[in-house]
């Protein structure tokens, strides 16, 4: 999970630096297992821990907690 969050932060930083990307319109999208790190990135952005604004978050068929997924044996 820490690796996925680090990768997500790196992608956000890269996108925010591109001149053809509107920083105010960045949307996080998480699918299935990607939901947990997506929500974590959104939370960190909201807290100001990430210097990239997030306009919206989309989750599709997500696992909200990787720990719960492991505990449930899914």
N, CA, C, O and CB atoms as a CASP TS submission, in Angstrom:
PFRMAT TS
TARGET T0000
AUTHOR 0000-0000-0000
METHOD Language model
MODEL 1
PARENT N/A
ATOM      1  N   UNK     1       0.823  -1.202   0.000  1.00  0.00           N
ATOM      2  CA  UNK     1       0.000   0.000   0.000  1.00  0.00           C
ATOM      3  C   UNK     1       0.868   1.267   0.000  1.00  0.00           C
ATOM      4  O   UNK     1       0.565   2.190  -0.756  1.00  0.00           O
ATOM      5  CB  UNK     1      -0.937  -0.002   1.215  1.00  0.00           C
ATOM      6  N   UNK     2       1.925   1.353   0.806  1.00  0.00           N
ATOM      7  CA  UNK     2       2.751   2.570   0.756  1.00  0.00           C
ATOM      8  C   UNK     2       3.339   2.822  -0.631  1.00  0.00           C
ATOM      9  O   UNK     2       3.474   3.973  -1.049  1.00  0.00           O
ATOM     10  CB  UNK     2       3.879   2.474   1.771  1.00  0.00           C
ATOM     11  N   UNK     3       3.685   1.758  -1.341  1.00  0.00           N
ATOM     12  CA  UNK     3       4.221   1.912  -2.688  1.00  0.00           C
ATOM     13  C   UNK     3       3.196   2.463  -3.662  1.00  0.00           C
ATOM     14  O   UNK     3       3.521   3.281  -4.523  1.00  0.00           O
ATOM     15  CB  UNK     3       4.735   0.592  -3.190  1.00  0.00           C
ATOM     16  N   UNK     4       1.947   2.008  -3.521  1.00  0.00           N
ATOM     17  CA  UNK     4       0.887   2.518  -4.398  1.00  0.00           C
ATOM     18  C   UNK     4       0.615   3.990  -4.119  1.00  0.00           C
ATOM     19  O   UNK     4       0.383   4.771  -5.042  1.00  0.00           O
ATOM     20  CB  UNK     4      -0.403   1.700  -4.217  1.00  0.00           C
ATOM     21  N   UNK     5       0.644   4.362  -2.853  1.00  0.00           N
ATOM     22  CA  UNK     5       0.409   5.769  -2.495  1.00  0.00           C
ATOM     23  C   UNK     5       1.562   6.629  -3.007  1.00  0.00           C
ATOM     24  O   UNK     5       1.332   7.724  -3.521  1.00  0.00           O
ATOM     25  CB  UNK     5       0.253   5.933  -0.952  1.00  0.00           C
ATOM     26  N   UNK     6       2.784   6.152  -2.876  1.00  0.00           N
ATOM     27  CA  UNK     6       3.940   6.896  -3.380  1.00  0.00           C
ATOM     28  C   UNK     6       3.853   7.056  -4.900  1.00  0.00           C
ATOM     29  O   UNK     6       4.152   8.123  -5.436  1.00  0.00           O
ATOM     30  CB  UNK     6       5.257   6.183  -2.990  1.00  0.00           C
ATOM     31  N   UNK     7       3.445   6.001  -5.581  1.00  0.00           N
ATOM     32  CA  UNK     7       3.302   6.084  -7.038  1.00  0.00           C
ATOM     33  C   UNK     7       2.204   7.077  -7.418  1.00  0.00           C
ATOM     34  O   UNK     7       2.358   7.844  -8.368  1.00  0.00           O
ATOM     35  CB  UNK     7       2.988   4.695  -7.631  1.00  0.00           C
ATOM     36  N   UNK     8       1.106   7.062  -6.679  1.00  0.00           N
ATOM     37  CA  UNK     8       0.017   8.003  -6.936  1.00  0.00           C
ATOM     38  C   UNK     8       0.452   9.445  -6.730  1.00  0.00           C
ATOM     39  O   UNK     8       0.095  10.328  -7.510  1.00  0.00           O
ATOM     40  CB  UNK     8      -1.167   7.692  -6.040  1.00  0.00           C
ATOM     41  N   UNK     9       1.217   9.677  -5.687  1.00  0.00           N
ATOM     42  CA  UNK     9       1.740  11.031  -5.434  1.00  0.00           C
ATOM     43  C   UNK     9       2.641  11.478  -6.575  1.00  0.00           C
ATOM     44  O   UNK     9       2.586  12.631  -7.003  1.00  0.00           O
ATOM     45  CB  UNK     9       2.517  11.079  -4.099  1.00  0.00           C
ATOM     46  N   UNK    10       3.466  10.568  -7.063  1.00  0.00           N
ATOM     47  CA  UNK    10       4.379  10.897  -8.155  1.00  0.00           C
ATOM     48  C   UNK    10       3.612  11.240  -9.429  1.00  0.00           C
ATOM     49  O   UNK    10       3.978  12.172 -10.145  1.00  0.00           O
ATOM     50  CB  UNK    10       5.338   9.733  -8.417  1.00  0.00           C
ATOM     51  N   UNK    11       2.558  10.493  -9.707  1.00  0.00           N
ATOM     52  CA  UNK    11       1.744  10.763 -10.893  1.00  0.00           C
ATOM     53  C   UNK    11       1.044  12.113 -10.755  1.00  0.00           C
ATOM     54  O   UNK    11       1.009  12.892 -11.707  1.00  0.00           O
ATOM     55  CB  UNK    11       0.706   9.637 -11.111  1.00  0.00           C
ATOM     56  N   UNK    12       0.486  12.393  -9.579  1.00  0.00           N
ATOM     57  CA  UNK    12      -0.154  13.693  -9.370  1.00  0.00           C
ATOM     58  C   UNK    12       0.828  14.838  -9.580  1.00  0.00           C
ATOM     59  O   UNK    12       0.496  15.834 -10.224  1.00  0.00           O
ATOM     60  CB  UNK    12      -0.750  13.770  -7.967  1.00  0.00           C
ATOM     61  N   UNK    13       2.022  14.701  -9.043  1.00  0.00           N
ATOM     62  CA  UNK    13       3.040  15.747  -9.195  1.00  0.00           C
ATOM     63  C   UNK    13       3.407  15.932 -10.661  1.00  0.00           C
ATOM     64  O   UNK    13       3.554  17.060 -11.133  1.00  0.00           O
ATOM     65  CB  UNK    13       4.296  15.404  -8.375  1.00  0.00           C
ATOM     66  N   UNK    14       3.554  14.822 -11.380  1.00  0.00           N
ATOM     67  CA  UNK    14       3.897  14.890 -12.798  1.00  0.00           C
ATOM     68  C   UNK    14       2.792  15.571 -13.592  1.00  0.00           C
ATOM     69  O   UNK    14       3.063  16.421 -14.440  1.00  0.00           O
ATOM     70  CB  UNK    14       4.157  13.487 -13.354  1.00  0.00           C
ATOM     71  N   UNK    15       1.550  15.197 -13.317  1.00  0.00           N
ATOM     72  CA  UNK    15       0.425  15.815 -14.023  1.00  0.00           C
ATOM     73  C   UNK    15       0.316  17.300 -13.709  1.00  0.00           C
ATOM     74  O   UNK    15       0.055  18.108 -14.601  1.00  0.00           O
ATOM     75  CB  UNK    15      -0.879  15.112 -13.658  1.00  0.00           C
ATOM     76  N   UNK    16       0.513  17.654 -12.471  1.00  0.00           N
ATOM     77  CA  UNK    16       0.380  19.057 -12.054  1.00  0.00           C
ATOM     78  C   UNK    16       1.435  19.941 -12.721  1.00  0.00           C
ATOM     79  O   UNK    16       1.219  21.141 -12.892  1.00  0.00           O
ATOM     80  CB  UNK    16       0.494  19.172 -10.527  1.00  0.00           C
ATOM     81  N   UNK    17       2.566  19.358 -13.095  1.00  0.00           N
ATOM     82  CA  UNK    17       3.637  20.123 -13.733  1.00  0.00           C
ATOM     83  C   UNK    17       3.482  20.250 -15.245  1.00  0.00           C
ATOM     84  O   UNK    17       4.203  21.020 -15.879  1.00  0.00           O
ATOM     85  CB  UNK    17       4.957  19.489 -13.425  1.00  0.00           C
ATOM     86  N   UNK    18       2.560  19.510 -15.818  1.00  0.00           N
ATOM     87  CA  UNK    18       2.377  19.575 -17.277  1.00  0.00           C
ATOM     88  C   UNK    18       1.625  20.849 -17.651  1.00  0.00           C
ATOM     89  O   UNK    18       0.619  21.179 -17.023  1.00  0.00           O
ATOM     90  CB  UNK    18       1.611  18.325 -17.796  1.00  0.00           C
ATOM     91  N   UNK    19       2.099  21.561 -18.659  1.00  0.00           N
ATOM     92  CA  UNK    19       1.434  22.803 -19.067  1.00  0.00           C
ATOM     93  C   UNK    19       0.070  22.576 -19.710  1.00  0.00           C
ATOM     94  O   UNK    19      -0.753  23.491 -19.747  1.00  0.00           O
ATOM     95  CB  UNK    19       2.314  23.556 -20.027  1.00  0.00           C
ATOM     96  N   UNK    20      -0.183  21.371 -20.218  1.00  0.00           N
ATOM     97  CA  UNK    20      -1.460  21.088 -20.876  1.00  0.00           C
ATOM     98  C   UNK    20      -2.512  20.510 -19.923  1.00  0.00           C
ATOM     99  O   UNK    20      -3.581  20.085 -20.361  1.00  0.00           O
ATOM    100  CB  UNK    20      -1.237  20.126 -22.022  1.00  0.00           C
ATOM    101  N   UNK    21      -2.208  20.497 -18.628  1.00  0.00           N
ATOM    102  CA  UNK    21      -3.142  19.963 -17.624  1.00  0.00           C
ATOM    103  C   UNK    21      -3.594  21.097 -16.712  1.00  0.00           C
ATOM    104  O   UNK    21      -2.777  21.846 -16.176  1.00  0.00           O
ATOM    105  CB  UNK    21      -2.480  18.815 -16.788  1.00  0.00           C
ATOM    106  N   UNK    22      -4.893  21.209 -16.547  1.00  0.00           N
ATOM    107  CA  UNK    22      -5.471  22.205 -15.639  1.00  0.00           C
ATOM    108  C   UNK    22      -5.458  21.629 -14.222  1.00  0.00           C
ATOM    109  O   UNK    22      -6.238  20.729 -13.908  1.00  0.00           O
ATOM    110  CB  UNK    22      -6.934  22.597 -16.076  1.00  0.00           C
ATOM    111  N   UNK    23      -4.575  22.146 -13.371  1.00  0.00           N
ATOM    112  CA  UNK    23      -4.433  21.642 -11.999  1.00  0.00           C
ATOM    113  C   UNK    23      -5.749  21.675 -11.228  1.00  0.00           C
ATOM    114  O   UNK    23      -5.964  20.846 -10.343  1.00  0.00           O
ATOM    115  CB  UNK    23      -3.389  22.454 -11.253  1.00  0.00           C
ATOM    116  N   UNK    24      -6.613  22.600 -11.545  1.00  0.00           N
ATOM    117  CA  UNK    24      -7.871  22.750 -10.813  1.00  0.00           C
ATOM    118  C   UNK    24      -8.911  21.697 -11.207  1.00  0.00           C
ATOM    119  O   UNK    24      -9.994  21.648 -10.623  1.00  0.00           O
ATOM    120  CB  UNK    24      -8.438  24.138 -11.048  1.00  0.00           C
ATOM    121  N   UNK    25      -8.590  20.858 -12.191  1.00  0.00           N
ATOM    122  CA  UNK    25      -9.578  19.892 -12.676  1.00  0.00           C
ATOM    123  C   UNK    25      -9.098  18.444 -12.566  1.00  0.00           C
ATOM    124  O   UNK    25      -9.615  17.566 -13.257  1.00  0.00           O
ATOM    125  CB  UNK    25      -9.926  20.199 -14.116  1.00  0.00           C
ATOM    126  N   UNK    26      -8.123  18.193 -11.709  1.00  0.00           N
ATOM    127  CA  UNK    26      -7.619  16.827 -11.548  1.00  0.00           C
ATOM    128  C   UNK    26      -8.621  15.973 -10.771  1.00  0.00           C
ATOM    129  O   UNK    26      -9.127  16.379  -9.725  1.00  0.00           O
ATOM    130  CB  UNK    26      -6.254  16.834 -10.828  1.00  0.00           C
ATOM    131  N   UNK    27      -8.890  14.804 -11.295  1.00  0.00           N
ATOM    132  CA  UNK    27      -9.841  13.868 -10.693  1.00  0.00           C
ATOM    133  C   UNK    27      -9.100  12.564 -10.395  1.00  0.00           C
ATOM    134  O   UNK    27      -8.406  12.023 -11.256  1.00  0.00           O
ATOM    135  CB  UNK    27     -11.077  13.616 -11.641  1.00  0.00           C
ATOM    136  N   UNK    28      -9.251  12.073  -9.182  1.00  0.00           N
ATOM    137  CA  UNK    28      -8.679  10.783  -8.822  1.00  0.00           C
ATOM    138  C   UNK    28      -9.690   9.690  -9.146  1.00  0.00           C
ATOM    139  O   UNK    28     -10.883   9.834  -8.878  1.00  0.00           O
ATOM    140  CB  UNK    28      -8.282  10.745  -7.318  1.00  0.00           C
ATOM    141  N   UNK    29      -9.204   8.601  -9.722  1.00  0.00           N
ATOM    142  CA  UNK    29     -10.064   7.473 -10.065  1.00  0.00           C
ATOM    143  C   UNK    29      -9.445   6.202  -9.510  1.00  0.00           C
ATOM    144  O   UNK    29      -8.286   5.893  -9.788  1.00  0.00           O
ATOM    145  CB  UNK    29     -10.268   7.365 -11.605  1.00  0.00           C
ATOM    146  N   UNK    30     -10.217   5.469  -8.727  1.00  0.00           N
ATOM    147  CA  UNK    30      -9.747   4.203  -8.186  1.00  0.00           C
ATOM    148  C   UNK    30     -10.714   3.091  -8.535  1.00  0.00           C
ATOM    149  O   UNK    30     -11.926   3.227  -8.367  1.00  0.00           O
ATOM    150  CB  UNK    30      -9.564   4.295  -6.670  1.00  0.00           C
ATOM    151  N   UNK    31     -10.172   2.003  -9.018  1.00  0.00           N
ATOM    152  CA  UNK    31     -10.987   0.844  -9.371  1.00  0.00           C
ATOM    153  C   UNK    31     -10.531  -0.349  -8.541  1.00  0.00           C
ATOM    154  O   UNK    31      -9.336  -0.633  -8.457  1.00  0.00           O
ATOM    155  CB  UNK    31     -10.890   0.530 -10.896  1.00  0.00           C
ATOM    156  N   UNK    32     -11.473  -1.036  -7.937  1.00  0.00           N
ATOM    157  CA  UNK    32     -11.217  -2.243  -7.161  1.00  0.00           C
ATOM    158  C   UNK    32     -10.139  -2.004  -6.104  1.00  0.00           C
ATOM    159  O   UNK    32     -10.316  -1.170  -5.217  1.00  0.00           O
ATOM    160  CB  UNK    32     -10.804  -3.388  -8.086  1.00  0.00           C
ATOM    161  N   UNK    33      -9.037  -2.723  -6.193  1.00  0.00           N
ATOM    162  CA  UNK    33      -7.969  -2.612  -5.207  1.00  0.00           C
ATOM    163  C   UNK    33      -7.374  -1.204  -5.167  1.00  0.00           C
ATOM    164  O   UNK    33      -6.817  -0.799  -4.147  1.00  0.00           O
ATOM    165  CB  UNK    33      -6.879  -3.627  -5.507  1.00  0.00           C
ATOM    166  N   UNK    34      -7.486  -0.455  -6.268  1.00  0.00           N
ATOM    167  CA  UNK    34      -6.967   0.912  -6.318  1.00  0.00           C
ATOM    168  C   UNK    34      -7.785   1.909  -5.524  1.00  0.00           C
ATOM    169  O   UNK    34      -7.382   3.064  -5.392  1.00  0.00           O
ATOM    170  CB  UNK    34      -6.891   1.365  -7.729  1.00  0.00           C
ATOM    171  N   UNK    35      -8.918   1.495  -4.994  1.00  0.00           N
ATOM    172  CA  UNK    35      -9.761   2.407  -4.225  1.00  0.00           C
ATOM    173  C   UNK    35      -9.112   2.890  -2.940  1.00  0.00           C
ATOM    174  O   UNK    35      -9.195   4.072  -2.608  1.00  0.00           O
ATOM    175  CB  UNK    35     -11.056   1.742  -3.902  1.00  0.00           C
ATOM    176  N   UNK    36      -8.467   1.985  -2.215  1.00  0.00           N
ATOM    177  CA  UNK    36      -7.860   2.365  -0.932  1.00  0.00           C
ATOM    178  C   UNK    36      -6.784   3.432  -1.104  1.00  0.00           C
ATOM    179  O   UNK    36      -6.839   4.452  -0.417  1.00  0.00           O
ATOM    180  CB  UNK    36      -7.261   1.139  -0.248  1.00  0.00           C
ATOM    181  N   UNK    37      -5.807   3.243  -1.991  1.00  0.00           N
ATOM    182  CA  UNK    37      -4.817   4.306  -2.152  1.00  0.00           C
ATOM    183  C   UNK    37      -5.399   5.576  -2.772  1.00  0.00           C
ATOM    184  O   UNK    37      -4.912   6.674  -2.500  1.00  0.00           O
ATOM    185  CB  UNK    37      -3.675   3.810  -3.001  1.00  0.00           C
ATOM    186  N   UNK    38      -6.423   5.441  -3.591  1.00  0.00           N
ATOM    187  CA  UNK    38      -7.071   6.624  -4.173  1.00  0.00           C
ATOM    188  C   UNK    38      -7.713   7.462  -3.079  1.00  0.00           C
ATOM    189  O   UNK    38      -7.547   8.682  -3.053  1.00  0.00           O
ATOM    190  CB  UNK    38      -8.129   6.213  -5.220  1.00  0.00           C
ATOM    191  N   UNK    39      -8.441   6.821  -2.182  1.00  0.00           N
ATOM    192  CA  UNK    39      -9.074   7.553  -1.089  1.00  0.00           C
ATOM    193  C   UNK    39      -8.036   8.136  -0.140  1.00  0.00           C
ATOM    194  O   UNK    39      -8.222   9.230   0.393  1.00  0.00           O
ATOM    195  CB  UNK    39     -10.029   6.643  -0.324  1.00  0.00           C
ATOM    196  N   UNK    40      -6.946   7.409   0.070  1.00  0.00           N
ATOM    197  CA  UNK    40      -5.874   7.911   0.927  1.00  0.00           C
ATOM    198  C   UNK    40      -5.236   9.161   0.314  1.00  0.00           C
ATOM    199  O   UNK    40      -4.966  10.129   1.024  1.00  0.00           O
ATOM    200  CB  UNK    40      -4.807   6.819   1.151  1.00  0.00           C
ATOM    201  N   UNK    41      -4.997   9.143  -0.990  1.00  0.00           N
ATOM    202  CA  UNK    41      -4.452  10.326  -1.662  1.00  0.00           C
ATOM    203  C   UNK    41      -5.417  11.507  -1.564  1.00  0.00           C
ATOM    204  O   UNK    41      -4.993  12.639  -1.333  1.00  0.00           O
ATOM    205  CB  UNK    41      -4.152  10.013  -3.136  1.00  0.00           C
ATOM    206  N   UNK    42      -6.699  11.247  -1.739  1.00  0.00           N
ATOM    207  CA  UNK    42      -7.693  12.315  -1.628  1.00  0.00           C
ATOM    208  C   UNK    42      -7.691  12.913  -0.232  1.00  0.00           C
ATOM    209  O   UNK    42      -7.773  14.132  -0.076  1.00  0.00           O
ATOM    210  CB  UNK    42      -9.089  11.790  -1.973  1.00  0.00           C
ATOM    211  N   UNK    43      -7.599  12.070   0.777  1.00  0.00           N
ATOM    212  CA  UNK    43      -7.562  12.548   2.157  1.00  0.00           C
ATOM    213  C   UNK    43      -6.323  13.401   2.401  1.00  0.00           C
ATOM    214  O   UNK    43      -6.402  14.470   3.006  1.00  0.00           O
ATOM    215  CB  UNK    43      -7.592  11.367   3.135  1.00  0.00           C
ATOM    216  N   UNK    44      -5.186  12.921   1.930  1.00  0.00           N
ATOM    217  CA  UNK    44      -3.949  13.684   2.116  1.00  0.00           C
ATOM    218  C   UNK    44      -3.992  15.019   1.377  1.00  0.00           C
ATOM    219  O   UNK    44      -3.484  16.023   1.876  1.00  0.00           O
ATOM    220  CB  UNK    44      -2.750  12.866   1.638  1.00  0.00           C
ATOM    221  N   UNK    45      -4.590  15.031   0.203  1.00  0.00           N
ATOM    222  CA  UNK    45      -4.722  16.293  -0.546  1.00  0.00           C
ATOM    223  C   UNK    45      -5.628  17.255   0.216  1.00  0.00           C
ATOM    224  O   UNK    45      -5.343  18.450   0.292  1.00  0.00           O
ATOM    225  CB  UNK    45      -5.287  16.036  -1.974  1.00  0.00           C
ATOM    226  N   UNK    46      -6.712  16.739   0.775  1.00  0.00           N
ATOM    227  CA  UNK    46      -7.638  17.586   1.537  1.00  0.00           C
ATOM    228  C   UNK    46      -6.958  18.184   2.768  1.00  0.00           C
ATOM    229  O   UNK    46      -7.212  19.333   3.129  1.00  0.00           O
ATOM    230  CB  UNK    46      -8.875  16.778   1.962  1.00  0.00           C
ATOM    231  N   UNK    47      -6.100  17.403   3.403  1.00  0.00           N
ATOM    232  CA  UNK    47      -5.373  17.871   4.593  1.00  0.00           C
ATOM    233  C   UNK    47      -4.236  18.834   4.235  1.00  0.00           C
ATOM    234  O   UNK    47      -3.645  19.449   5.122  1.00  0.00           O
ATOM    235  CB  UNK    47      -4.810  16.677   5.364  1.00  0.00           C
ATOM    236  N   UNK    48      -3.930  18.966   2.951  1.00  0.00           N
ATOM    237  CA  UNK    48      -2.834  19.823   2.524  1.00  0.00           C
ATOM    238  C   UNK    48      -1.484  19.140   2.560  1.00  0.00           C
ATOM    239  O   UNK    48      -0.452  19.803   2.457  1.00  0.00           O
ATOM    240  CB  UNK    48      -2.790  21.037   3.373  1.00  0.00           C
ATOM    241  N   UNK    49      -1.473  17.818   2.705  1.00  0.00           N
ATOM    242  CA  UNK    49      -0.221  17.072   2.744  1.00  0.00           C
ATOM    243  C   UNK    49       0.353  16.840   1.352  1.00  0.00           C
ATOM    244  O   UNK    49       1.515  16.464   1.203  1.00  0.00           O
ATOM    245  CB  UNK    49      -0.430  15.745   3.440  1.00  0.00           C
ATOM    246  N   UNK    50      -0.466  17.065   0.348  1.00  0.00           N
ATOM    247  CA  UNK    50      -0.050  16.962  -1.052  1.00  0.00           C
ATOM    248  C   UNK    50      -0.313  18.314  -1.688  1.00  0.00           C
ATOM    249  O   UNK    50      -1.396  18.879  -1.537  1.00  0.00           O
ATOM    250  CB  UNK    50      -0.813  15.803  -1.815  1.00  0.00           C
ATOM    251  N   UNK    51       0.671  18.826  -2.392  1.00  0.00           N
ATOM    252  CA  UNK    51       0.565  20.166  -2.968  1.00  0.00           C
ATOM    253  C   UNK    51      -0.117  20.166  -4.335  1.00  0.00           C
ATOM    254  O   UNK    51       0.261  20.929  -5.224  1.00  0.00           O
ATOM    255  CB  UNK    51       1.941  20.783  -3.090  1.00  0.00           C
ATOM    256  N   UNK    52      -1.111  19.314  -4.494  1.00  0.00           N
ATOM    257  CA  UNK    52      -1.877  19.253  -5.737  1.00  0.00           C
ATOM    258  C   UNK    52      -3.351  19.202  -5.357  1.00  0.00           C
ATOM    259  O   UNK    52      -3.766  18.318  -4.608  1.00  0.00           O
ATOM    260  CB  UNK    52      -1.464  18.009  -6.619  1.00  0.00           C
ATOM    261  N   UNK    53      -4.148  20.142  -5.866  1.00  0.00           N
ATOM    262  CA  UNK    53      -5.570  20.104  -5.537  1.00  0.00           C
ATOM    263  C   UNK    53      -6.264  18.949  -6.257  1.00  0.00           C
ATOM    264  O   UNK    53      -5.912  18.601  -7.384  1.00  0.00           O
ATOM    265  CB  UNK    53      -6.241  21.439  -5.903  1.00  0.00           C
ATOM    266  N   UNK    54      -7.237  18.371  -5.597  1.00  0.00           N
ATOM    267  CA  UNK    54      -8.036  17.295  -6.190  1.00  0.00           C
ATOM    268  C   UNK    54      -9.469  17.802  -6.314  1.00  0.00           C
ATOM    269  O   UNK    54     -10.102  18.143  -5.315  1.00  0.00           O
ATOM    270  CB  UNK    54      -7.967  15.974  -5.325  1.00  0.00           C
ATOM    271  N   UNK    55      -9.973  17.849  -7.539  1.00  0.00           N
ATOM    272  CA  UNK    55     -11.310  18.380  -7.795  1.00  0.00           C
ATOM    273  C   UNK    55     -12.405  17.382  -7.445  1.00  0.00           C
ATOM    274  O   UNK    55     -13.483  17.772  -6.996  1.00  0.00           O
ATOM    275  CB  UNK    55     -11.436  18.785  -9.246  1.00  0.00           C
ATOM    276  N   UNK    56     -12.134  16.093  -7.649  1.00  0.00           N
ATOM    277  CA  UNK    56     -13.150  15.070  -7.403  1.00  0.00           C
ATOM    278  C   UNK    56     -12.474  13.713  -7.246  1.00  0.00           C
ATOM    279  O   UNK    56     -11.315  13.526  -7.616  1.00  0.00           O
ATOM    280  CB  UNK    56     -14.194  15.032  -8.555  1.00  0.00           C
ATOM    281  N   UNK    57     -13.230  12.778  -6.690  1.00  0.00           N
ATOM    282  CA  UNK    57     -12.754  11.406  -6.524  1.00  0.00           C
ATOM    283  C   UNK    57     -13.838  10.479  -7.047  1.00  0.00           C
ATOM    284  O   UNK    57     -15.015  10.636  -6.721  1.00  0.00           O
ATOM    285  CB  UNK    57     -12.406  11.089  -5.024  1.00  0.00           C
ATOM    286  N   UNK    58     -13.433   9.512  -7.859  1.00  0.00           N
ATOM    287  CA  UNK    58     -14.356   8.520  -8.392  1.00  0.00           C
ATOM    288  C   UNK    58     -13.865   7.150  -7.945  1.00  0.00           C
ATOM    289  O   UNK    58     -12.697   6.807  -8.125  1.00  0.00           O
ATOM    290  CB  UNK    58     -14.461   8.608  -9.956  1.00  0.00           C
ATOM    291  N   UNK    59     -14.764   6.379  -7.365  1.00  0.00           N
ATOM    292  CA  UNK    59     -14.427   5.014  -6.970  1.00  0.00           C
ATOM    293  C   UNK    59     -15.375   4.043  -7.644  1.00  0.00           C
ATOM    294  O   UNK    59     -16.589   4.246  -7.643  1.00  0.00           O
ATOM    295  CB  UNK    59     -14.482   4.848  -5.436  1.00  0.00           C
ATOM    296  N   UNK    60     -14.819   2.987  -8.219  1.00  0.00           N
ATOM    297  CA  UNK    60     -15.638   1.984  -8.897  1.00  0.00           C
ATOM    298  C   UNK    60     -15.269   0.599  -8.374  1.00  0.00           C
ATOM    299  O   UNK    60     -14.124   0.163  -8.490  1.00  0.00           O
ATOM    300  CB  UNK    60     -15.450   2.059 -10.443  1.00  0.00           C
ATOM    301  N   UNK    61     -16.255  -0.083  -7.798  1.00  0.00           N
ATOM    302  CA  UNK    61     -16.038  -1.421  -7.244  1.00  0.00           C
ATOM    303  C   UNK    61     -14.824  -1.462  -6.325  1.00  0.00           C
ATOM    304  O   UNK    61     -13.952  -2.318  -6.470  1.00  0.00           O
ATOM    305  CB  UNK    61     -15.868  -2.435  -8.368  1.00  0.00           C
ATOM    306  N   UNK    62     -14.777  -0.537  -5.387  1.00  0.00           N
ATOM    307  CA  UNK    62     -13.566  -0.357  -4.588  1.00  0.00           C
ATOM    308  C   UNK    62     -13.575  -1.150  -3.287  1.00  0.00           C
ATOM    309  O   UNK    62     -14.615  -1.518  -2.741  1.00  0.00           O
ATOM    310  CB  UNK    62     -13.378   1.097  -4.279  1.00  0.00           C
ATOM    311  N   UNK    63     -12.358  -1.388  -2.830  1.00  0.00           N
ATOM    312  CA  UNK    63     -12.106  -1.866  -1.482  1.00  0.00           C
ATOM    313  C   UNK    63     -11.694  -0.638  -0.701  1.00  0.00           C
ATOM    314  O   UNK    63     -10.681  -0.018  -1.027  1.00  0.00           O
ATOM    315  CB  UNK    63     -11.003  -3.009  -1.434  1.00  0.00           C
ATOM    316  N   UNK    64     -12.434  -0.275   0.302  1.00  0.00           N
ATOM    317  CA  UNK    64     -12.118   0.936   1.070  1.00  0.00           C
ATOM    318  C   UNK    64     -10.968   0.707   2.042  1.00  0.00           C
ATOM    319  O   UNK    64     -10.302   1.658   2.452  1.00  0.00           O
ATOM    320  CB  UNK    64     -13.348   1.412   1.834  1.00  0.00           C
ATOM    321  N   UNK    65     -10.736  -0.531   2.405  1.00  0.00           N
ATOM    322  CA  UNK    65      -9.673  -0.838   3.344  1.00  0.00           C
ATOM    323  C   UNK    65      -8.965  -2.107   2.904  1.00  0.00           C
ATOM    324  O   UNK    65      -9.580  -3.170   2.825  1.00  0.00           O
ATOM    325  CB  UNK    65     -10.223  -0.985   4.774  1.00  0.00           C
ATOM    326  N   UNK    66      -7.680  -1.999   2.619  1.00  0.00           N
ATOM    327  CA  UNK    66      -6.941  -3.191   2.248  1.00  0.00           C
ATOM    328  C   UNK    66      -6.850  -4.156   3.419  1.00  0.00           C
ATOM    329  O   UNK    66      -6.866  -5.372   3.227  1.00  0.00           O
ATOM    330  CB  UNK    66      -5.549  -2.823   1.758  1.00  0.00           C
ATOM    331  N   UNK    67      -6.754  -3.613   4.643  1.00  0.00           N
ATOM    332  CA  UNK    67      -6.697  -4.464   5.822  1.00  0.00           C
ATOM    333  C   UNK    67      -7.982  -5.278   5.967  1.00  0.00           C
ATOM    334  O   UNK    67      -7.932  -6.464   6.294  1.00  0.00           O
ATOM    335  CB  UNK    67      -6.458  -3.620   7.078  1.00  0.00           C
ATOM    336  N   UNK    68      -9.134  -4.644   5.723  1.00  0.00           N
ATOM    337  CA  UNK    68     -10.406  -5.369   5.800  1.00  0.00           C
ATOM    338  C   UNK    68     -10.496  -6.449   4.723  1.00  0.00           C
ATOM    339  O   UNK    68     -11.033  -7.530   4.965  1.00  0.00           O
ATOM    340  CB  UNK    68     -11.583  -4.396   5.663  1.00  0.00           C
ATOM    341  N   UNK    69      -9.971  -6.155   3.543  1.00  0.00           N
ATOM    342  CA  UNK    69      -9.970  -7.138   2.475  1.00  0.00           C
ATOM    343  C   UNK    69      -9.161  -8.365   2.879  1.00  0.00           C
ATOM    344  O   UNK    69      -9.575  -9.500   2.642  1.00  0.00           O
ATOM    345  CB  UNK    69      -9.410  -6.529   1.187  1.00  0.00           C
ATOM    346  N   UNK    70      -8.008  -8.127   3.491  1.00  0.00           N
ATOM    347  CA  UNK    70      -7.150  -9.231   3.940  1.00  0.00           C
ATOM    348  C   UNK    70      -7.834 -10.012   5.063  1.00  0.00           C
ATOM    349  O   UNK    70      -7.825 -11.243   5.072  1.00  0.00           O
ATOM    350  CB  UNK    70      -5.775  -8.696   4.418  1.00  0.00           C
ATOM    351  N   UNK    71      -8.426  -9.278   6.008  1.00  0.00           N
ATOM    352  CA  UNK    71      -9.100  -9.911   7.143  1.00  0.00           C
ATOM    353  C   UNK    71     -10.280 -10.759   6.685  1.00  0.00           C
ATOM    354  O   UNK    71     -10.504 -11.848   7.214  1.00  0.00           O
ATOM    355  CB  UNK    71      -9.575  -8.852   8.138  1.00  0.00           C
ATOM    356  N   UNK    72     -11.046 -10.261   5.693  1.00  0.00           N
ATOM    357  CA  UNK    72     -12.204 -10.982   5.189  1.00  0.00           C
ATOM    358  C   UNK    72     -11.807 -12.168   4.310  1.00  0.00           C
ATOM    359  O   UNK    72     -12.641 -13.021   4.009  1.00  0.00           O
ATOM    360  CB  UNK    72     -13.097 -10.040   4.410  1.00  0.00           C
ATOM    361  N   UNK    73     -10.538 -12.227   3.897  1.00  0.00           N
ATOM    362  CA  UNK    73     -10.082 -13.328   3.068  1.00  0.00           C
ATOM    363  C   UNK    73     -10.508 -13.245   1.629  1.00  0.00           C
ATOM    364  O   UNK    73     -10.548 -14.258   0.930  1.00  0.00           O
ATOM    365  CB  UNK    73     -10.556 -14.588   3.628  1.00  0.00           C
ATOM    366  N   UNK    74     -10.828 -12.051   1.173  1.00  0.00           N
ATOM    367  CA  UNK    74     -11.274 -11.886  -0.222  1.00  0.00           C
ATOM    368  C   UNK    74     -10.134 -12.011  -1.183  1.00  0.00           C
ATOM    369  O   UNK    74     -10.331 -11.899  -2.393  1.00  0.00           O
ATOM    370  CB  UNK    74     -11.951 -10.549  -0.418  1.00  0.00           C
TER
END
